[in-house]
């Protein structure tokens, strides 16, 4: 590069000496290829001071259980076994939803309840195995004492941070050889490595599974991704997906959490959803759309708003039939950091050996997802066609 006469600018100095805001730059590049990475990058994140980060979850007392007796019970039976006896206690009312009969618990011993049948207008009715029970709550006579307190304990949940590295390297000769291209080769390779790094993080956020082991005596951790975190609301469409099935699935999808949720279907699944005649669809101009160029479609259902982003990474025999639905308000990105610095996504420069005639940099990220309250999320599989 020739000497500079007069004022030095960002264009007439050697471009390899310029500091590049690589993290923001890779977010902008091919953002449509990494929608989960982009969207989780916009969520509130928090540092963790330990590669194993933990949180606690709690929920309200369950309100549904079922009869557990293959032979069923007569209309006058006063000893009934249920699936979850700890949902009920002395003095509690429950109703058999099929028959409408109201029943009061006299005493409970494990899952076996001693009961008073036919409370109120509906007399005792024969009960069959797996009859659904809705738990109403306690009832009290005049002049009684207060009941014993009942509470649920928090559940400990955890995940690991996972290390991701993507390196670029060149010889000293190449590093000191100017290029006619703009950007120069080193910057071009750095940006391209950043995009690959971002795509690796995208795939990990979907597919990785939590584990902890050692390799050559050194700890190796993998972090739980989305598809391995959803366990409750998993629905098999069975190939041909109907609009009625779609609306049926939206009931549990919006039963817990936000009224706005995000779906990341494959292009094939988007085609199926677009064929539904009564689904109200519109393009959503959100801040994410404006900033990163991700086109967002909204489906307005009676149960909540479903925002869809085309997930081009779901391809092949299985993934092309997936529709994951996430409550982004229940997801946080956790990155390893303390007073010594942060392991959030950044470029480590000049990591080559001291005597190496060359240069080596790398992208590095150590993070994981805090995927709380998995019941707020859902996964529909086997959406092969529209019925």
Beta strands, then each sheet from edge to edge (+ up, - down):
strand 1: 45-48
strand 2: 52-57
strand 3: 64-66
strand 4: 79-81
strand 5: 92-96
strand 6: 101-109
strand 7: 112-116
strand 8: 132-138
strand 9: 155-160
strand 10: 162-171
strand 11: 211-215
strand 12: 218-222
strand 13: 234-241
strand 14: 260-263
strand 15: 280-284
strand 16: 296-300
strand 17: 305-309
strand 18: 323-326
strand 19: 331-338
strand 20: 341-342
strand 21: 346-348
strand 22: 358-371
strand 23: 378-386
sheet 1: 1+ 19+ 20-
sheet 2: 1+ 19+ 22- 10+
sheet 3: 1+ 19+ 22- 21+
sheet 4: 2+ 9-
sheet 5: 3+ 8- 5+ 6- 7+ 4-
sheet 6: 11+ 12-
sheet 7: 13+ 23+ 18- 14+ 17+ 16- 15+
end
